[in-house]
Amino acid sequence: MATTLASSPSPQTNPQPNPLFDMSLYTNPRSNMLLPNCDFRDLGRAIQQPAQRPIEPTVQDDRNSHQRRTHCNAVVATDPGMSGWGKAEGGLSVCAWACGPGVDPARVLAWVEGRSDMSDPQVVDLDEWTPPDGTAHVHIYICNQGHAATVEGSK
């Protein structure tokens, strides 16, 4: 006695549309428009670029309470090499060099601009500055006289 196994019908004999690829299943028959929330281009973008959630950056400030009053001018820059991982997981890593009394912020700016690992350097007042959107970590270094940024010819 021979037994036969039921097999699925071949694509030629099965007129049922494939719900994953047949756009007519997602179309409003009256307006011939895609139903709300069914724009597959948006779905593709959402998969490729997850929704950005606001990041509250962590701040590592090397200044003591007195230096927070005296070291207010700073040079800030984004560090692309440290962004996206470690303490900056999911966002930008920003460095700031807080300039002490007698330190010229323009000289520190020139030093930071000369570094290939930093981008978008600028002089800011730390009391008024807010990190750029997407910043995950800020490290504020102390830059007193004798720091590499203040020494002629140092890199």
FILOTI-911235 format. One record per atom (N, C-alpha, C): x negated, y, z negated; atom name; residue in three letters. Coordinates in steps of 0.001 Angstrom, whole numbers, plus 524288, in hexadecimal, padded with zeros to 5 digits. Layout:
<rs>
+-------+-------+-------+------+------+
|     u |     v |     w | name | resn |
+-------+-------+-------+------+------+
|     X |     Y |     Z |   CA |  ALA |
...
+-------+-------+-------+------+------+
</rs>
This chain:
<rs>
+-------+-------+-------+------+------+
|     u |     v |     w | name | resn |
+-------+-------+-------+------+------+
| 7FCB6 | 7FB7E | 80000 |    N |  MET |
| 80000 | 80000 | 80000 |   CA |  MET |
| 7FC79 | 804D5 | 80000 |    C |  MET |
| 7FD53 | 80802 | 803C6 |    N |  ALA |
| 7FA12 | 80CAE | 80463 |   CA |  ALA |
| 7FCA7 | 8114B | 801B1 |    C |  ALA |
| 7F97C | 8144C | 7FF11 |    N |  THR |
| 7FB90 | 81902 | 7FC90 |   CA |  THR |
| 7F943 | 81DBE | 7FF56 |    C |  THR |
| 7FC68 | 821BB | 7FFB0 |    N |  THR |
| 7FA78 | 82687 | 8021E |   CA |  THR |
| 7FA85 | 82ADE | 7FE0C |    C |  THR |
| 7F6A4 | 82DF5 | 7FE44 |    N |  LEU |
| 7F654 | 83262 | 7FABC |   CA |  LEU |
| 7F8CD | 83717 | 7FD5E |    C |  LEU |
| 7FB9F | 83A0A | 7FA47 |    N |  ALA |
| 7FDF7 | 83ECC | 7FC62 |   CA |  ALA |
| 7F9A1 | 842CE | 7FD22 |    C |  ALA |
| 7F986 | 84505 | 8019F |    N |  SER |
| 7F58A | 84906 | 80299 |   CA |  SER |
| 7F83E | 84E3D | 8035B |    C |  SER |
| 7F552 | 8525F | 8026B |    N |  SER |
| 7F7A0 | 85787 | 80329 |   CA |  SER |
| 7F81A | 85886 | 80904 |    C |  SER |
| 7FC2B | 85B4B | 80A82 |    N |  PRO |
| 7FCF2 | 85C3F | 8100F |   CA |  PRO |
| 7F882 | 85F98 | 8124A |    C |  PRO |
| 7F76D | 85EB5 | 81731 |    N |  SER |
| 7F34C | 861BB | 819B5 |   CA |  SER |
| 7F520 | 86750 | 81A80 |    C |  SER |
| 7F18A | 86AEF | 81B43 |    N |  PRO |
| 7F30E | 8706B | 81BE3 |   CA |  PRO |
| 7F6AA | 8714B | 82091 |    C |  PRO |
| 7F640 | 86DFA | 82483 |    N |  GLN |
| 7F993 | 86E9F | 82912 |   CA |  GLN |
| 7FF4A | 86D58 | 827DD |    C |  GLN |
| 8002E | 869B1 | 82452 |    N |  THR |
| 8058B | 8681C | 82320 |   CA |  THR |
| 807C8 | 86AEA | 81E68 |    C |  THR |
| 80498 | 86DF2 | 81B92 |    N |  ASN |
| 80667 | 870A5 | 816EB |   CA |  ASN |
| 80725 | 87674 | 81829 |    C |  ASN |
| 80BFA | 87834 | 818D5 |    N |  PRO |
| 80CD6 | 87DAD | 81A37 |   CA |  PRO |
| 80C8B | 88162 | 81586 |    C |  PRO |
| 80B99 | 87F67 | 810D7 |    N |  GLN |
| 80B6A | 882B5 | 80C35 |   CA |  GLN |
| 806B0 | 8865D | 80C7F |    C |  GLN |
| 80780 | 88B70 | 80B71 |    N |  PRO |
| 8030B | 88F09 | 80B93 |   CA |  PRO |
| 7FF8E | 88E45 | 806D0 |    C |  PRO |
| 7FAB1 | 88F77 | 8077D |    N |  ASN |
| 7F6FD | 88F42 | 8032C |   CA |  ASN |
| 7F7A8 | 8944A | 80005 |    C |  ASN |
| 7F967 | 893FA | 7FB15 |    N |  PRO |
| 7FA87 | 898B8 | 7F816 |   CA |  PRO |
| 7F5B2 | 89C12 | 7F70C |    C |  PRO |
| 7F109 | 899E5 | 7F77E |    N |  LEU |
| 7EC66 | 89D01 | 7F68E |   CA |  LEU |
| 7EAF4 | 8A070 | 7FB30 |    C |  LEU |
| 7ECC2 | 89EF7 | 7FFE5 |    N |  PHE |
| 7EB1F | 8A1CE | 80483 |   CA |  PHE |
| 7EF97 | 8A436 | 80794 |    C |  PHE |
| 7F45E | 8A2BA | 80682 |    N |  ASP |
| 7F8CF | 8A4C1 | 80970 |   CA |  ASP |
| 7FACA | 8A9B9 | 806E1 |    C |  ASP |
| 7F990 | 8AE38 | 80940 |    N |  MET |
| 7FB0A | 8B33F | 80707 |   CA |  MET |
| 800F2 | 8B40E | 8070A |    C |  MET |
| 803DE | 8B124 | 80A39 |    N |  SER |
| 80987 | 8B1E3 | 80A5F |   CA |  SER |
| 80BFF | 8B075 | 80523 |    C |  SER |
| 8096B | 8AD23 | 8021D |    N |  LEU |
| 80B89 | 8ABBE | 7FD04 |   CA |  LEU |
| 80B3D | 8B045 | 7F92B |    C |  LEU |
| 807E0 | 8B410 | 7FA33 |    N |  TYR |
| 8071F | 8B871 | 7F6A9 |   CA |  TYR |
| 8095A | 8BD85 | 7F8DE |    C |  TYR |
| 80C82 | 8BD0A | 7FCF0 |    N |  THR |
| 80E99 | 8C1A2 | 7FF92 |   CA |  THR |
| 8144A | 8C26F | 7FE19 |    C |  THR |
| 815B3 | 8C73A | 7FD1B |    N |  ASN |
| 81B1F | 8C89C | 7FC24 |   CA |  ASN |
| 81DE7 | 8C86A | 80171 |    C |  ASN |
| 821BE | 8C4EE | 80228 |    N |  PRO |
| 82432 | 8C458 | 80750 |   CA |  PRO |
| 826FB | 8C944 | 80931 |    C |  PRO |
| 828C3 | 8CC93 | 8059D |    N |  ARG |
| 82B85 | 8D150 | 80743 |   CA |  ARG |
| 827D9 | 8D563 | 80989 |    C |  ARG |
| 82374 | 8D62F | 80702 |    N |  SER |
| 81FFE | 8DA6D | 808A8 |   CA |  SER |
| 81B2B | 8D880 | 80B93 |    C |  SER |
| 81A77 | 8D366 | 80BB2 |    N |  ASN |
| 815E4 | 8D116 | 80E29 |   CA |  ASN |
| 810D5 | 8D334 | 80BC0 |    C |  ASN |
| 81109 | 8D475 | 806A8 |    N |  MET |
| 80C7C | 8D66D | 803D5 |   CA |  MET |
| 80AEF | 8D265 | 7FFBA |    C |  MET |
| 8060C | 8D281 | 7FE3F |    N |  LEU |
| 80456 | 8CF01 | 7FA11 |   CA |  LEU |
| 8071D | 8D071 | 7F50A |    C |  LEU |
| 8085E | 8CC80 | 7F1FD |    N |  LEU |
| 80AE6 | 8CD69 | 7ECF8 |   CA |  LEU |
| 80718 | 8D03A | 7E952 |    C |  LEU |
| 80912 | 8D2FE | 7E568 |    N |  PRO |
| 80590 | 8D5A6 | 7E1BA |   CA |  PRO |
| 801B5 | 8D1DC | 7DF46 |    C |  PRO |
| 7FD0D | 8D3C0 | 7DE63 |    N |  ASN |
| 7F8DB | 8D0C3 | 7DBE3 |   CA |  ASN |
| 7F700 | 8CC24 | 7DF25 |    C |  ASN |
| 7F80B | 8CC38 | 7E42B |    N |  CYS |
| 7F658 | 8C7EA | 7E77E |   CA |  CYS |
| 7F29F | 8C9C3 | 7EBBE |    C |  CYS |
| 7EFF9 | 8CE02 | 7EAF6 |    N |  ASP |
| 7EC2A | 8CFD9 | 7EEC4 |   CA |  ASP |
| 7E71C | 8CCDD | 7EDBD |    C |  ASP |
| 7E5FF | 8C92E | 7F122 |    N |  PHE |
| 7E197 | 8C5AE | 7F039 |   CA |  PHE |
| 7DC60 | 8C87A | 7F0B8 |    C |  PHE |
| 7DC3E | 8CCFD | 7F349 |    N |  ARG |
| 7D760 | 8D000 | 7F375 |   CA |  ARG |
| 7D605 | 8D1E2 | 7EDFD |    C |  ARG |
| 7DA04 | 8D38F | 7EAFD |    N |  ASP |
| 7D903 | 8D53D | 7E5A1 |   CA |  ASP |
| 7D733 | 8D0AD | 7E24F |    C |  ASP |
| 7D96F | 8CC13 | 7E33A |    N |  LEU |
| 7D7DF | 8C776 | 7E04B |   CA |  LEU |
| 7D224 | 8C640 | 7E155 |    C |  LEU |
| 7D08E | 8C69A | 7E642 |    N |  GLY |
| 7CB15 | 8C59A | 7E799 |   CA |  GLY |
| 7C778 | 8C979 | 7E4FD |    C |  GLY |
| 7C8FC | 8CE82 | 7E4E0 |    N |  ARG |
| 7C5BB | 8D271 | 7E24E |   CA |  ARG |
| 7C57C | 8D16B | 7DC74 |    C |  ARG |
| 7C9E4 | 8CFC3 | 7DA39 |    N |  ALA |
| 7C9FD | 8CEC3 | 7D496 |   CA |  ALA |
| 7C670 | 8CA38 | 7D327 |    C |  ALA |
| 7C625 | 8C655 | 7D68B |    N |  ILE |
| 7C2C4 | 8C1DE | 7D577 |   CA |  ILE |
| 7BD0D | 8C37B | 7D603 |    C |  ILE |
| 7BBDF | 8C6A7 | 7D9FC |    N |  GLN |
| 7B67C | 8C840 | 7DAE4 |   CA |  GLN |
| 7B4AE | 8CC5A | 7D6FE |    C |  GLN |
| 7B82C | 8CFC8 | 7D550 |    N |  GLN |
| 7B6CB | 8D3FB | 7D1B4 |   CA |  GLN |
| 7BA8E | 8D3E6 | 7CD1D |    C |  GLN |
| 7B93A | 8D13E | 7C8EA |    N |  PRO |
| 7BCBF | 8D10B | 7C46D |   CA |  PRO |
| 7BE1A | 8D68B | 7C282 |    C |  PRO |
| 7C2AB | 8D70C | 7C041 |    N |  ALA |
| 7C46D | 8DC28 | 7BE5B |   CA |  ALA |
| 7C07B | 8DE60 | 7BA7C |    C |  ALA |
| 7BF4E | 8E366 | 7BB25 |    N |  GLN |
| 7BBB0 | 8E5FA | 7B799 |   CA |  GLN |
| 7BE87 | 8E772 | 7B293 |    C |  GLN |
| 7BC77 | 8E5B5 | 7AE43 |    N |  ARG |
| 7BEB8 | 8E74D | 7A952 |   CA |  ARG |
| 7BB1E | 8EB69 | 7A6FC |    C |  ARG |
| 7BD4D | 8EF13 | 7A436 |    N |  PRO |
| 7B9EA | 8F312 | 7A1E5 |   CA |  PRO |
| 7B5E3 | 8F08D | 79E49 |    C |  PRO |
| 7B12C | 8F26C | 79EB2 |    N |  ILE |
| 7ACEA | 8F061 | 79B80 |   CA |  ILE |
| 7ABA6 | 8F463 | 79749 |    C |  ILE |
| 7AB58 | 8F2A2 | 7927D |    N |  GLU |
| 7A992 | 8F603 | 78E39 |   CA |  GLU |
| 7A3C1 | 8F4D7 | 78D84 |    C |  GLU |
| 7A061 | 8F875 | 78F25 |    N |  PRO |
| 79ACE | 8F73C | 78F00 |   CA |  PRO |
| 798AA | 8F6BD | 7897A |    C |  PRO |
| 794D9 | 8F349 | 788F7 |    N |  THR |
| 791E8 | 8F303 | 7841D |   CA |  THR |
| 78D8D | 8F711 | 78482 |    C |  THR |
| 78C63 | 8F9A4 | 78031 |    N |  VAL |
| 78853 | 8FDAD | 7802A |   CA |  VAL |
| 78422 | 8FC1A | 77C42 |    C |  VAL |
| 77F6A | 8FBAC | 77E26 |    N |  GLN |
| 77AE1 | 8FA9A | 77ADC |   CA |  GLN |
| 777CA | 8FFAB | 77A94 |    C |  GLN |
| 7784E | 9027A | 7763C |    N |  ASP |
| 775EB | 9079D | 7759E |   CA |  ASP |
| 7714C | 90725 | 771E5 |    C |  ASP |
| 76C9C | 907FA | 773F0 |    N |  ASP |
| 767DC | 90778 | 770C6 |   CA |  ASP |
| 766D9 | 90C3C | 76D4F |    C |  ASP |
| 769ED | 9106E | 76DE1 |    N |  ARG |
| 7691C | 9152E | 76AC0 |   CA |  ARG |
| 76B3D | 9146C | 7653A |    C |  ARG |
| 7688F | 916D1 | 76166 |    N |  ASN |
| 76AA6 | 916D5 | 75C11 |   CA |  ASN |
| 76E66 | 91B6D | 75B7F |    C |  ASN |
| 770B5 | 91C1A | 756F6 |    N |  SER |
| 774A4 | 92035 | 75640 |   CA |  SER |
| 7725A | 925AB | 75733 |    C |  SER |
| 76D73 | 92699 | 75598 |    N |  HIS |
| 76AFD | 92BAE | 75696 |   CA |  HIS |
| 76A08 | 92C77 | 75C70 |    C |  HIS |
| 76821 | 9286F | 75F10 |    N |  GLN |
| 766FB | 928D1 | 764AD |   CA |  GLN |
| 76BF5 | 9297A | 767F0 |    C |  GLN |
| 77069 | 927E6 | 765E7 |    N |  ARG |
| 7754F | 928BD | 768C3 |   CA |  ARG |
| 77681 | 92E96 | 76934 |    C |  ARG |
| 77452 | 931AD | 7659A |    N |  ARG |
| 77505 | 93767 | 765C8 |   CA |  ARG |
| 770BF | 93A14 | 768F6 |    C |  ARG |
| 76C0F | 937C9 | 7690C |    N |  THR |
| 767A3 | 93A5B | 76BA4 |   CA |  THR |
| 76679 | 93847 | 77120 |    C |  THR |
| 76842 | 933A5 | 7724E |    N |  HIS |
| 7672E | 93120 | 7775F |   CA |  HIS |
| 76C48 | 930BE | 77A81 |    C |  HIS |
| 76E6B | 93540 | 77C01 |    N |  CYS |
| 7738B | 9355E | 77EA6 |   CA |  CYS |
| 7731A | 9355C | 7848F |    C |  CYS |
| 76F10 | 937E1 | 786A9 |    N |  ASN |
| 76E46 | 937C9 | 78C56 |   CA |  ASN |
| 76BD9 | 93290 | 78DC9 |    C |  ASN |
| 76DD2 | 93053 | 79203 |    N |  ALA |
| 76BD6 | 92B32 | 7938B |   CA |  ALA |
| 76BFC | 92AA5 | 7996F |    C |  ALA |
| 768D9 | 92711 | 79B49 |    N |  VAL |
| 7690D | 92570 | 7A0C1 |   CA |  VAL |
| 76BB1 | 92019 | 7A0C1 |    C |  VAL |
| 76FEA | 91FA6 | 7A3C4 |    N |  VAL |
| 772B5 | 91AAF | 7A425 |   CA |  VAL |
| 77226 | 9189A | 7A9AF |    C |  VAL |
| 7722F | 91374 | 7AA28 |    N |  ALA |
| 771CE | 910E6 | 7AF41 |   CA |  ALA |
| 77432 | 90B7C | 7AEDA |    C |  ALA |
| 775FD | 90984 | 7B338 |    N |  THR |
| 77819 | 90432 | 7B384 |   CA |  THR |
| 773A4 | 9007C | 7B4CA |    C |  THR |
| 773AE | 8FBFC | 7B23B |    N |  ASP |
| 76FBA | 8F7F9 | 7B331 |   CA |  ASP |
| 77254 | 8F377 | 7B61E |    C |  ASP |
| 7720C | 8F36F | 7BB54 |    N |  PRO |
| 774A9 | 8EF4E | 7BE4F |   CA |  PRO |
| 772BD | 8E9D2 | 7BCFA |    C |  PRO |
| 76DC7 | 8E94C | 7BB9E |    N |  GLY |
| 76B9C | 8E426 | 7BA62 |   CA |  GLY |
| 76DC3 | 8E1D0 | 7B561 |    C |  GLY |
| 76F6A | 8E519 | 7B1BC |    N |  MET |
| 7718B | 8E331 | 7ACCB |   CA |  MET |
| 77785 | 8E338 | 7ACC2 |    C |  MET |
| 779D9 | 8E571 | 7B0C6 |    N |  SER |
| 77F91 | 8E5B9 | 7B108 |   CA |  SER |
| 781E2 | 8E068 | 7B26A |    C |  SER |
| 7866F | 8DF4D | 7B021 |    N |  GLY |
| 78959 | 8DA98 | 7B180 |   CA |  GLY |
| 78825 | 8D5C3 | 7AE51 |    C |  GLY |
| 7846A | 8D5F6 | 7AAE7 |    N |  TRP |
| 78325 | 8D14D | 7A7CE |   CA |  TRP |
| 780FC | 8D305 | 7A281 |    C |  TRP |
| 78033 | 8CF4A | 79F05 |    N |  GLY |
| 77E2C | 8D074 | 799C9 |   CA |  GLY |
| 781C4 | 8D421 | 796DC |    C |  GLY |
| 77F92 | 8D824 | 79485 |    N |  LYS |
| 782C3 | 8DBE0 | 79191 |   CA |  LYS |
| 78650 | 8DF0E | 79527 |    C |  LYS |
| 78527 | 8DF29 | 79A32 |    N |  ALA |
| 78860 | 8E207 | 79DFC |   CA |  ALA |
| 78BCE | 8DE58 | 7A124 |    C |  ALA |
| 78D10 | 8D9DC | 79EF7 |    N |  GLU |
| 7905A | 8D5FB | 7A1A0 |   CA |  GLU |
| 79555 | 8D898 | 7A3B5 |    C |  GLU |
| 7962C | 8D824 | 7A8C9 |    N |  GLY |
| 79AF3 | 8DA29 | 7AB25 |   CA |  GLY |
| 79AF0 | 8DFFC | 7AC5A |    C |  GLY |
| 79680 | 8E29B | 7ABC1 |    N |  GLY |
| 79670 | 8E835 | 7ACD1 |   CA |  GLY |
| 790F6 | 8EA4E | 7AD99 |    C |  GLY |
| 79099 | 8EF6C | 7AD53 |    N |  LEU |
| 78BA7 | 8F217 | 7AE31 |   CA |  LEU |
| 78863 | 8F25F | 7A936 |    C |  LEU |
| 7834F | 8F266 | 7A9F1 |    N |  SER |
| 77FA5 | 8F35F | 7A5B1 |   CA |  SER |
| 77D6F | 8F8D9 | 7A686 |    C |  SER |
| 77E01 | 8FC2E | 7A299 |    N |  VAL |
| 77C38 | 9019E | 7A2F6 |   CA |  VAL |
| 7781C | 90291 | 79EC9 |    C |  VAL |
| 773D0 | 90513 | 7A05F |    N |  CYS |
| 76FA1 | 9068F | 79CC5 |   CA |  CYS |
| 76FC8 | 90C6C | 79BFC |    C |  CYS |
| 76E66 | 90E1C | 7975E |    N |  ALA |
| 76DF3 | 913AF | 7963A |   CA |  ALA |
| 768F8 | 91481 | 7931E |    C |  ALA |
| 76605 | 9188F | 7948B |    N |  TRP |
| 7615C | 919FD | 791A5 |   CA |  TRP |
| 76286 | 91F2A | 78EF6 |    C |  TRP |
| 76378 | 91EFE | 789DE |    N |  ALA |
| 764C2 | 923A8 | 786D1 |   CA |  ALA |
| 75FB4 | 926AD | 785CC |    C |  ALA |
| 75F98 | 92B7D | 787B6 |    N |  CYS |
| 75AE0 | 92EB3 | 78775 |   CA |  CYS |
| 75A7D | 93197 | 78248 |    C |  CYS |
| 75625 | 930D3 | 77F9B |    N |  GLY |
| 75543 | 93379 | 77AA8 |   CA |  GLY |
| 75372 | 93911 | 77B6D |    C |  GLY |
| 752D7 | 93BE2 | 77711 |    N |  PRO |
| 750F4 | 9414A | 77759 |   CA |  PRO |
| 74BA8 | 9418B | 77A23 |    C |  PRO |
| 74B30 | 94541 | 77DA6 |    N |  GLY |
| 7464F | 945F3 | 78080 |   CA |  GLY |
| 745C2 | 94279 | 78546 |    C |  GLY |
| 7497E | 93F16 | 78641 |    N |  VAL |
| 7494B | 93BB3 | 78ADD |   CA |  VAL |
| 74C9D | 93E34 | 78F1C |    C |  VAL |
| 74A54 | 93EE7 | 793AF |    N |  ASP |
| 74CFE | 94155 | 79815 |   CA |  ASP |
| 75058 | 93D41 | 79AEF |    C |  ASP |
| 75593 | 93DBE | 79AC3 |    N |  PRO |
| 758EA | 939EC | 79D76 |   CA |  PRO |
| 757D0 | 93997 | 7A357 |    C |  PRO |
| 7561C | 93DDD | 7A5BC |    N |  ALA |
| 754E2 | 93DC7 | 7AB59 |   CA |  ALA |
| 75045 | 93A20 | 7AC6E |    C |  ALA |
| 74C89 | 93A0D | 7A8DA |    N |  ARG |
| 74805 | 9368B | 7A980 |   CA |  ARG |
| 749B0 | 930D3 | 7A8D1 |    C |  ARG |
| 74D2A | 92FE0 | 7A50A |    N |  VAL |
| 74F2A | 92A93 | 7A437 |   CA |  VAL |
| 75266 | 928EC | 7A8F2 |    C |  VAL |
| 75573 | 92C87 | 7AB1D |    N |  LEU |
| 7588D | 92B65 | 7AFCE |   CA |  LEU |
| 754F8 | 929CE | 7B44C |    C |  LEU |
| 750B7 | 92CA7 | 7B518 |    N |  ALA |
| 74D06 | 92B4F | 7B945 |   CA |  ALA |
| 74AB1 | 925DA | 7B86A |    C |  ALA |
| 7499E | 9248D | 7B37C |    N |  TRP |
| 74784 | 91F58 | 7B234 |   CA |  TRP |
| 74B7F | 91B16 | 7B381 |    C |  TRP |
| 75077 | 91BFB | 7B214 |    N |  VAL |
| 75489 | 91818 | 7B329 |   CA |  VAL |
| 75570 | 917A9 | 7B90F |    C |  VAL |
| 75575 | 91C14 | 7BBCD |    N |  GLU |
| 75626 | 91BFB | 7C180 |   CA |  GLU |
| 751C6 | 918F8 | 7C433 |    C |  GLU |
| 74D33 | 918D7 | 7C1D1 |    N |  GLY |
| 748C6 | 915FA | 7C3FB |   CA |  GLY |
| 748F5 | 91020 | 7C303 |    C |  GLY |
| 74CA2 | 90E6A | 7BFE3 |    N |  ARG |
| 74D2E | 908D1 | 7BEC2 |   CA |  ARG |
| 750BA | 90659 | 7C2DC |    C |  ARG |
| 74F0E | 90227 | 7C52F |    N |  SER |
| 75230 | 8FF91 | 7C93D |   CA |  SER |
| 756B8 | 8FC6B | 7C6FB |    C |  SER |
| 756A4 | 8FB80 | 7C1DA |    N |  ASP |
| 75ABE | 8F846 | 7BF7A |   CA |  ASP |
| 75F5D | 8FB7E | 7BD84 |    C |  ASP |
| 75F66 | 9009A | 7BE4F |    N |  MET |
| 763A4 | 903EF | 7BC5C |   CA |  MET |
| 7665E | 906AC | 7C0E7 |    C |  MET |
| 76B6F | 9079D | 7C036 |    N |  SER |
| 76E55 | 90A7D | 7C437 |   CA |  SER |
| 771AF | 90EB4 | 7C1A6 |    C |  SER |
| 772C3 | 912BD | 7C495 |    N |  ASP |
| 77616 | 91722 | 7C2FB |   CA |  ASP |
| 77445 | 919CF | 7BDF0 |    C |  ASP |
| 76F48 | 91B22 | 7BD6D |    N |  PRO |
| 76D9D | 91DD4 | 7B8A2 |   CA |  PRO |
| 76FA6 | 92371 | 7B87D |    C |  PRO |
| 770CB | 92540 | 7B3C6 |    N |  GLN |
| 77292 | 92AA1 | 7B2FB |   CA |  GLN |
| 771B7 | 92C39 | 7AD57 |    C |  GLN |
| 7714E | 9315E | 7AC85 |    N |  VAL |
| 770AA | 93381 | 7A73D |   CA |  VAL |
| 7761E | 934B0 | 7A521 |    C |  VAL |
| 7771F | 93306 | 7A041 |    N |  VAL |
| 77C40 | 933D4 | 79DD6 |   CA |  VAL |
| 77B96 | 93592 | 7982D |    C |  VAL |
| 77FC8 | 937A4 | 79602 |    N |  ASP |
| 78024 | 938C1 | 7906D |   CA |  ASP |
| 78300 | 9341A | 78E0C |    C |  ASP |
| 78060 | 9310F | 78ADC |    N |  LEU |
| 782B7 | 92C49 | 788B7 |   CA |  LEU |
| 78792 | 92D56 | 78569 |    C |  LEU |
| 78806 | 93211 | 7832F |    N |  ASP |
| 78CA7 | 9334E | 78016 |   CA |  ASP |
| 79186 | 933C8 | 78379 |    C |  ASP |
| 790D7 | 934E0 | 7887B |    N |  GLU |
| 79549 | 9359B | 78C06 |   CA |  GLU |
| 795B8 | 9315A | 79028 |    C |  GLU |
| 791B0 | 92E36 | 790E3 |    N |  TRP |
| 79173 | 92A59 | 7950B |   CA |  TRP |
| 794CD | 9259A | 793D7 |    C |  TRP |
| 79767 | 9239A | 797D3 |    N |  THR |
| 79A1C | 91E94 | 79763 |   CA |  THR |
| 797EE | 91AFD | 79B99 |    C |  THR |
| 79744 | 9160E | 79A67 |    N |  PRO |
| 7951C | 9126B | 79E43 |   CA |  PRO |
| 798B0 | 911FE | 7A306 |    C |  PRO |
| 79673 | 910D5 | 7A796 |    N |  PRO |
| 7999F | 91034 | 7AC4C |   CA |  PRO |
| 79D77 | 90BAB | 7ABB8 |    C |  PRO |
| 7A1C7 | 90BEB | 7AEA1 |    N |  ASP |
| 7A584 | 9079C | 7AEA4 |   CA |  ASP |
| 7A2B4 | 90290 | 7B01A |    C |  ASP |
| 7A41F | 8FE6A | 7AD88 |    N |  GLY |
| 7A1C9 | 8F953 | 7AEA7 |   CA |  GLY |
| 79CD9 | 8F831 | 7AB93 |    C |  GLY |
| 79B57 | 8FBBF | 7A817 |    N |  THR |
| 796A6 | 8FADD | 7A4EA |   CA |  THR |
| 797D7 | 8F6FF | 7A095 |    C |  THR |
| 7948E | 8F309 | 7A011 |    N |  ALA |
| 7953C | 8EF16 | 79BFF |   CA |  ALA |
| 7916A | 8EFDC | 79777 |    C |  ALA |
| 78CCF | 8F20D | 7989D |    N |  HIS |
| 788D4 | 8F2A5 | 79488 |   CA |  HIS |
| 785AD | 8F799 | 79571 |    C |  HIS |
| 784C4 | 8FA87 | 79135 |    N |  VAL |
| 78180 | 8FF36 | 79151 |   CA |  VAL |
| 77D3C | 8FE88 | 78D3D |    C |  VAL |
| 77863 | 8FF5C | 78EDE |    N |  HIS |
| 77402 | 8FF40 | 78B28 |   CA |  HIS |
| 7718B | 904A3 | 78B2D |    C |  HIS |
| 77184 | 9072B | 7869A |    N |  ILE |
| 76F39 | 90C5A | 785FC |   CA |  ILE |
| 769E3 | 90BB7 | 7836F |    C |  ILE |
| 765D2 | 90CEE | 78676 |    N |  TYR |
| 76072 | 90CAF | 7849C |   CA |  TYR |
| 75ED2 | 9120A | 7828D |    C |  TYR |
| 75AC9 | 9121D | 77F4C |    N |  ILE |
| 758A5 | 916FD | 77D3F |   CA |  ILE |
| 753F2 | 91886 | 78097 |    C |  ILE |
| 753DF | 91D68 | 78245 |    N |  CYS |
| 74F8C | 91F57 | 78577 |   CA |  CYS |
| 74D1E | 9240C | 782B5 |    C |  CYS |
| 74921 | 9230E | 77FA8 |    N |  ASN |
| 7463C | 92735 | 77CF5 |   CA |  ASN |
| 74139 | 92863 | 77FF9 |    C |  ASN |
| 73E68 | 92C5C | 77E41 |    N |  GLN |
| 7395F | 92D81 | 780AD |   CA |  GLN |
| 735DA | 928C2 | 77FFF |    C |  GLN |
| 73319 | 92775 | 78425 |    N |  GLY |
| 72FCE | 922CE | 78417 |   CA |  GLY |
| 73267 | 91E33 | 786C6 |    C |  GLY |
| 73786 | 91E70 | 787B6 |    N |  HIS |
| 73A3F | 91A5B | 78AA9 |   CA |  HIS |
| 73810 | 91A54 | 7903C |    C |  HIS |
| 7383A | 915E6 | 792D3 |    N |  ALA |
| 7361E | 91568 | 7981F |   CA |  ALA |
| 73863 | 9197F | 79BD9 |    C |  ALA |
| 73D43 | 91B0F | 79AF2 |    N |  ALA |
| 73FB8 | 91EF7 | 79E5B |   CA |  ALA |
| 73D48 | 92460 | 79DC3 |    C |  ALA |
| 73AA1 | 92542 | 7996D |    N |  THR |
| 73869 | 92A77 | 7986B |   CA |  THR |
| 73293 | 92AB9 | 7998F |    C |  THR |
| 73031 | 92649 | 79AB5 |    N |  VAL |
| 72A94 | 92612 | 79B91 |   CA |  VAL |
| 72980 | 926A9 | 7A161 |    C |  VAL |
| 72612 | 92A36 | 7A2BB |    N |  GLU |
| 724A8 | 92B3C | 7A82F |   CA |  GLU |
| 722AC | 92649 | 7AACE |    C |  GLU |
| 724E7 | 92517 | 7AF59 |    N |  GLY |
| 7230F | 920B9 | 7B282 |   CA |  GLY |
| 724EB | 91B5B | 7B0CD |    C |  GLY |
| 7284F | 91AF5 | 7ACE3 |    N |  SER |
| 72A14 | 915BE | 7AB33 |   CA |  SER |
| 72ECE | 9141C | 7AE6A |    C |  SER |
| 72F5E | 90F17 | 7AF04 |    N |  LYS |
| 733D4 | 90CFC | 7B1FC |   CA |  LYS |
| 7376B | 909FB | 7AE7D |    C |  LYS |
+-------+-------+-------+------+------+
</rs>
